[in-house]
Amino acid sequence: MLALCVTCIWVFLYLRVRNWRSARLSNPKRLPLPPGPRPTLWIGNLRDMPSCYTWLQYEAWAKQYGDVVHVEVLGKHILILNSLETAVELCEKRSHIYSDRPRMPMLKEL
């Protein structure tokens, strides 16, 4: 039983450190992230994320934090764009800066 607990803790800490390193590598200049709700230690904003009627929560966050809201869920960073103008500005006008696709080895290597 003790070995199982120690193994679970080790795996959790390993995954947490790996996510922390990848987040650090993705933001090497350590630029500030947009404002958002304060994350908890291990799960981030998982409890804050709505499961239904998401637009109501996003509207409340827009009133509190602005048009661009940052949340972190289980080590993944998510940006929520709350206005059409902001979405057009970031996704169309500045798309050459932000556009990138995740690596998908199963699609390319098969």
N, CA, C and O of each residue as an XYZ file, in Angstrom:
440
protein
N       0.827     -1.198      0.000
C       0.000      0.000      0.000
C       0.867      1.256      0.000
O       0.580      2.222     -0.708
N       1.915      1.230      0.792
C       2.823      2.373      0.861
C       3.544      2.561     -0.473
O       3.740      3.687     -0.929
N       3.935      1.453     -1.088
C       4.617      1.536     -2.383
C       3.695      2.131     -3.443
O       4.141      2.905     -4.290
N       2.422      1.775     -3.400
C       1.457      2.326     -4.354
C       1.304      3.834     -4.168
O       1.258      4.579     -5.147
N       1.226      4.283     -2.932
C       1.096      5.717     -2.653
C       2.336      6.472     -3.115
O       2.229      7.536     -3.725
N       3.504      5.925     -2.825
C       4.747      6.583     -3.227
C       4.845      6.643     -4.750
O       5.279      7.655     -5.300
N       4.445      5.568     -5.438
C       4.482      5.545     -6.893
C       3.521      6.577     -7.479
O       3.870      7.279     -8.428
N       2.329      6.671     -6.926
C       1.353      7.661     -7.409
C       1.866      9.078     -7.217
O       1.727      9.914     -8.111
N       2.448      9.354     -6.077
C       2.986     10.690     -5.811
C       4.135     10.987     -6.766
O       4.231     12.098     -7.286
N       5.004     10.013     -7.003
C       6.129     10.215     -7.905
C       5.649     10.503     -9.325
O       6.163     11.408     -9.981
N       4.668      9.739     -9.802
C       4.142      9.948    -11.157
C       3.499     11.320    -11.258
O       3.703     12.019    -12.251
N       2.731     11.721    -10.260
C       2.088     13.027    -10.268
C       3.124     14.143    -10.311
O       2.994     15.077    -11.103
N       4.150     14.058     -9.469
C       5.177     15.096     -9.452
C       5.971     15.120    -10.756
O       6.343     16.191    -11.234
N       6.230     13.953    -11.331
C       6.938     13.899    -12.609
C       6.139     14.608    -13.697
O       6.691     15.407    -14.453
N       4.842     14.319    -13.779
C       4.005     14.961    -14.795
C       3.901     16.455    -14.561
O       3.885     17.234    -15.514
N       3.829     16.859    -13.310
C       3.725     18.280    -12.985
C       4.999     19.027    -13.384
O       4.926     20.115    -13.954
N       6.159     18.452    -13.089
C       7.424     19.090    -13.448
C       7.591     19.127    -14.963
O       8.082     20.117    -15.507
N       7.189     18.063    -15.648
C       7.281     18.034    -17.106
C       6.407     19.128    -17.720
O       6.841     19.811    -18.648
N       5.179     19.303    -17.215
C       4.308     20.367    -17.712
C       4.885     21.742    -17.406
O       4.770     22.660    -18.217
N       5.509     21.887    -16.231
C       6.104     23.169    -15.857
C       7.258     23.506    -16.794
O       7.399     24.650    -17.226
N       8.086     22.505    -17.109
C       9.206     22.743    -18.015
C       8.724     23.091    -19.416
O       9.269     23.993    -20.051
N       7.707     22.385    -19.905
C       7.214     22.680    -21.254
C       6.584     24.066    -21.303
O       6.709     24.761    -22.312
N       5.910     24.479    -20.235
C       5.343     25.833    -20.203
C       6.455     26.871    -20.181
O       6.337     27.929    -20.799
N       7.530     26.569    -19.471
C       8.653     27.494    -19.415
C       9.347     27.589    -20.767
O       9.784     28.668    -21.167
N       9.450     26.476    -21.467
C      10.080     26.486    -22.776
C       9.205     27.172    -23.820
O       9.727     27.762    -24.766
N       7.887     27.104    -23.665
C       7.005     27.754    -24.624
C       6.950     29.262    -24.424
O       6.503     29.982    -25.316
N       7.391     29.749    -23.280
C       7.428     31.180    -22.995
C       8.832     31.523    -22.470
O       8.979     31.862    -21.296
N       9.866     31.440    -23.325
C      11.228     31.603    -22.829
C      11.521     33.007    -22.304
O      12.378     33.168    -21.435
N      10.833     34.011    -22.808
C      11.072     35.372    -22.323
C      10.286     35.677    -21.058
O      10.419     36.755    -20.479
N       9.469     34.728    -20.635
C       8.630     34.867    -19.432
C       7.772     36.129    -19.494
O       7.701     36.911    -18.546
N       7.131     36.293    -20.632
C       6.219     37.419    -20.790
C       4.995     37.208    -19.913
O       4.601     36.064    -19.684
N       4.392     38.262    -19.425
C       3.220     38.091    -18.561
C       2.026     37.555    -19.340
O       1.815     37.902    -20.502
N       1.260     36.713    -18.685
C       0.049     36.165    -19.291
C      -1.115     37.114    -19.034
O      -1.062     37.905    -18.093
N      -2.155     37.053    -19.844
C      -3.325     37.905    -19.601
C      -3.950     37.579    -18.246
O      -3.715     36.499    -17.704
N      -4.737     38.490    -17.699
C      -5.360     38.235    -16.406
C      -6.424     37.151    -16.495
O      -6.972     36.878    -17.563
N      -6.700     36.548    -15.360
C      -7.715     35.506    -15.293
C      -7.919     35.073    -13.861
O      -7.251     35.585    -12.962
N      -8.818     34.150    -13.629
C      -9.050     33.679    -12.260
C      -7.812     32.993    -11.709
O      -7.046     32.380    -12.452
N      -7.628     33.099    -10.435
C      -6.442     32.544     -9.780
C      -6.526     31.015     -9.756
O      -7.507     30.462     -9.260
N      -5.505     30.321    -10.288
C      -5.549     28.854    -10.299
C      -5.169     28.265     -8.949
O      -4.431     28.874     -8.174
N      -5.687     27.068     -8.680
C      -5.258     26.343     -7.483
C      -3.973     25.598     -7.806
O      -3.541     25.576     -8.958
N      -3.367     24.995     -6.810
C      -2.016     24.472     -6.931
C      -1.866     23.408     -8.005
O      -1.028     23.577     -8.891
N      -2.617     22.338     -7.980
C      -2.356     21.224     -8.889
C      -3.331     21.137    -10.054
O      -2.954     20.704    -11.142
N      -4.557     21.536     -9.844
C      -5.551     21.360    -10.911
C      -5.810     22.638    -11.690
O      -6.562     22.623    -12.664
N      -5.213     23.723    -11.286
C      -5.399     24.983    -12.005
C      -6.813     25.515    -11.828
O      -7.312     25.613    -10.707
N      -7.451     25.856    -12.930
C      -8.805     26.407    -12.898
C      -9.856     25.364    -13.262
O     -10.915     25.713    -13.784
N      -9.585     24.118    -13.000
C     -10.509     23.053    -13.378
C     -11.876     23.246    -12.730
O     -12.901     23.031    -13.377
N     -11.904     23.644    -11.479
C     -13.187     23.861    -10.783
C     -13.919     25.094    -11.303
O     -15.143     25.174    -11.209
N     -13.182     26.047    -11.846
C     -13.803     27.280    -12.339
C     -14.412     27.124    -13.727
O     -15.284     27.904    -14.111
N     -13.965     26.131    -14.481
C     -14.444     25.953    -15.853
C     -15.881     25.433    -15.851
O     -16.179     24.428    -15.206
N     -16.757     26.108    -16.563
C     -18.159     25.678    -16.590
C     -18.348     24.462    -17.489
O     -17.659     24.302    -18.497
N     -19.291     23.612    -17.107
C     -19.594     22.445    -17.948
C     -20.808     22.695    -18.842
O     -20.969     22.029    -19.864
N     -21.649     23.634    -18.472
C     -22.774     24.011    -19.321
C     -22.987     25.523    -19.176
O     -22.563     26.132    -18.194
N     -23.642     26.102    -20.156
C     -23.845     27.557    -20.213
C     -22.509     28.293    -20.058
O     -22.373     29.211    -19.250
N     -21.543     27.865    -20.848
C     -20.195     28.419    -20.725
C     -20.149     29.917    -21.004
O     -19.361     30.644    -20.398
N     -20.990     30.370    -21.917
C     -20.958     31.786    -22.292
C     -21.291     32.695    -21.117
O     -20.831     33.836    -21.085
N     -22.072     32.230    -20.156
C     -22.386     33.064    -18.996
C     -21.151     33.281    -18.126
O     -20.904     34.391    -17.655
N     -20.380     32.222    -17.914
C     -19.153     32.348    -17.120
C     -18.121     33.196    -17.862
O     -17.438     34.022    -17.256
N     -18.012     32.990    -19.175
C     -17.059     33.768    -19.950
C     -17.435     35.246    -19.965
O     -16.556     36.108    -19.961
N     -18.730     35.543    -19.982
C     -19.172     36.939    -19.933
C     -18.835     37.570    -18.583
O     -18.421     38.727    -18.519
N     -19.014     36.807    -17.512
C     -18.655     37.322    -16.189
C     -17.148     37.574    -16.091
O     -16.720     38.575    -15.516
N     -16.345     36.667    -16.654
C     -14.901     36.872    -16.655
C     -14.519     38.061    -17.515
O     -13.579     38.784    -17.184
N     -15.233     38.279    -18.620
C     -14.937     39.425    -19.486
C     -15.179     40.732    -18.744
O     -14.407     41.679    -18.892
N     -16.228     40.792    -17.959
C     -16.505     42.002    -17.185
C     -15.450     42.218    -16.111
O     -15.117     43.358    -15.789
N     -14.918     41.122    -15.549
C     -13.956     41.228    -14.460
C     -12.518     41.395    -14.957
O     -11.766     42.190    -14.393
N     -12.118     40.654    -16.011
C     -10.716     40.620    -16.430
C     -10.433     41.270    -17.770
O      -9.275     41.568    -18.061
N     -11.431     41.500    -18.592
C     -11.212     42.103    -19.902
C     -11.515     41.136    -21.033
O     -12.048     40.050    -20.807
N     -11.170     41.539    -22.262
C     -11.512     40.757    -23.451
C     -10.707     39.472    -23.590
O     -11.200     38.499    -24.161
N      -9.487     39.448    -23.083
C      -8.649     38.250    -23.174
C      -8.450     37.713    -21.758
O      -7.925     38.406    -20.887
N      -8.877     36.463    -21.540
C      -8.809     35.839    -20.219
C      -7.931     34.595    -20.326
O      -8.059     33.818    -21.273
N      -7.046     34.410    -19.361
C      -6.165     33.248    -19.327
C      -6.600     32.318    -18.193
O      -6.782     32.755    -17.057
N      -6.764     31.040    -18.512
C      -7.014     30.016    -17.501
C      -6.037     28.872    -17.738
O      -5.565     28.658    -18.855
N      -5.747     28.152    -16.676
C      -4.874     26.981    -16.763
C      -5.640     25.795    -16.208
O      -6.111     25.825    -15.071
N      -5.763     24.749    -17.015
C      -6.489     23.552    -16.595
C      -5.551     22.362    -16.729
O      -5.168     21.980    -17.835
N      -5.189     21.785    -15.601
C      -4.307     20.618    -15.542
C      -3.020     20.835    -16.335
O      -2.576     19.944    -17.058
N      -2.431     21.999    -16.200
C      -1.163     22.306    -16.853
C      -1.270     22.847    -18.261
O      -0.253     23.224    -18.842
N      -2.447     22.899    -18.827
C      -2.647     23.441    -20.171
C      -3.133     24.880    -20.064
O      -4.054     25.176    -19.302
N      -2.520     25.761    -20.820
C      -2.901     27.170    -20.805
C      -3.949     27.416    -21.882
O      -3.789     26.981    -23.022
N      -5.022     28.114    -21.520
C      -6.130     28.379    -22.423
C      -6.398     29.883    -22.423
O      -6.498     30.503    -21.364
N      -6.511     30.460    -23.616
C      -6.896     31.855    -23.752
C      -8.330     31.921    -24.245
O      -8.698     31.244    -25.205
N      -9.127     32.729    -23.594
C     -10.527     32.914    -23.962
C     -10.672     34.330    -24.508
O     -10.385     35.307    -23.816
N     -11.118     34.425    -25.750
C     -11.325     35.721    -26.392
C     -12.804     36.066    -26.310
O     -13.645     35.325    -26.819
N     -13.127     37.188    -25.672
C     -14.506     37.513    -25.356
C     -15.155     38.531    -26.274
O     -16.304     38.908    -26.041
N     -14.474     38.985    -27.294
C     -15.108     39.923    -28.214
C     -14.683     39.598    -29.640
O     -13.610     39.041    -29.876
N     -15.532     39.952    -30.568
C     -15.251     39.710    -31.980
C     -14.039     40.518    -32.436
O     -13.218     40.022    -33.206
N     -13.924     41.750    -31.968
C     -12.801     42.593    -32.369
C     -11.466     41.988    -31.939
O     -10.506     41.986    -32.710
N     -11.405     41.480    -30.719
C     -10.177     40.857    -30.225
C      -9.862     39.590    -31.004
O      -8.705     39.341    -31.342
N     -10.878     38.791    -31.289
C     -10.665     37.552    -32.042
C     -10.159     37.853    -33.448
O      -9.252     37.177    -33.932
N     -10.731     38.857    -34.109
C     -10.282     39.231    -35.454
C      -8.853     39.760    -35.397
O      -8.029     39.422    -36.246
N      -8.564     40.576    -34.410
C      -7.221     41.148    -34.281
C      -6.164     40.061    -34.096
O      -5.134     40.076    -34.769
N      -6.416     39.124    -33.191
C      -5.404     38.105    -32.894
C      -5.379     36.962    -33.901
O      -4.307     36.462    -34.241
N      -6.534     36.549    -34.376
C      -6.591     35.362    -35.242
C      -6.450     35.663    -36.725
O      -6.035     34.789    -37.485
N      -6.780     36.865    -37.155
C      -6.661     37.192    -38.580
C      -5.514     38.156    -38.860
O      -4.661     37.881    -39.704
N      -5.490     39.268    -38.164
C      -4.477     40.273    -38.462
C      -3.086     39.868    -37.975
O      -2.087     40.196    -38.615
N      -3.017     39.166    -36.861
C      -1.717     38.740    -36.326
C      -1.529     37.227    -36.431
O      -0.790     36.641    -35.639
N      -2.175     36.601    -37.380
C      -2.131     35.142    -37.477
C      -0.729     34.619    -37.767
O      -0.399     33.500    -37.372
N       0.095     35.398    -38.441
C       1.454     34.947    -38.736
C       2.295     34.796    -37.469
O       3.279     34.057    -37.470
N       1.926     35.475    -36.405
C       2.654     35.360    -35.141
C       2.173     34.157    -34.340
O       2.983     33.429    -33.766
N       0.862     33.946    -34.298
C       0.277     32.985    -33.374
C      -0.074     31.637    -33.986
O      -0.319     30.684    -33.247
N      -0.105     31.526    -35.305
C      -0.568     30.270    -35.890
C       0.534     29.211    -35.812
O       1.680     29.446    -36.195
N       0.156     28.070    -35.316
C       1.042     26.933    -35.218
C       0.176     25.706    -35.010
O      -0.901     25.790    -34.419
N       0.637     24.590    -35.488
C      -0.128     23.362    -35.323
C       0.637     22.425    -34.415
O       1.864     22.349    -34.485
N      -0.077     21.716    -33.569
C       0.607     20.727    -32.737
C       1.127     19.569    -33.580
O       0.560     19.255    -34.626
N       2.181     18.948    -33.135
C       2.747     17.814    -33.854
C       1.829     16.624    -33.694
O       1.438     16.296    -32.574
N       1.473     15.966    -34.789
C       0.591     14.804    -34.765
C       1.308     13.620    -35.405
O       1.171     13.390    -36.607
N       2.063     12.874    -34.622
C       2.866     11.800    -35.207
C       2.015     10.673    -35.806
O       2.442     10.040    -36.772
N       0.856     10.414    -35.274
C       0.032      9.325    -35.791
C      -0.464      9.629    -37.208
O      -0.610      8.710    -38.015
N      -0.721     10.881    -37.520
C      -1.206     11.224    -38.854
C      -0.070     11.284    -39.873
O      -0.248     10.871    -41.019
N       1.081     11.788    -39.472
C       2.164     11.989    -40.411
C       3.000     10.717    -40.626
O       3.465     10.463    -41.737
N       3.184      9.942    -39.596
C       4.084      8.792    -39.682
C       3.396      7.538    -40.209
O       4.072      6.574    -40.568
N       2.083      7.534    -40.263
C       1.401      6.360    -40.804
C       1.382      6.477    -42.275
O       0.855      5.598    -42.957
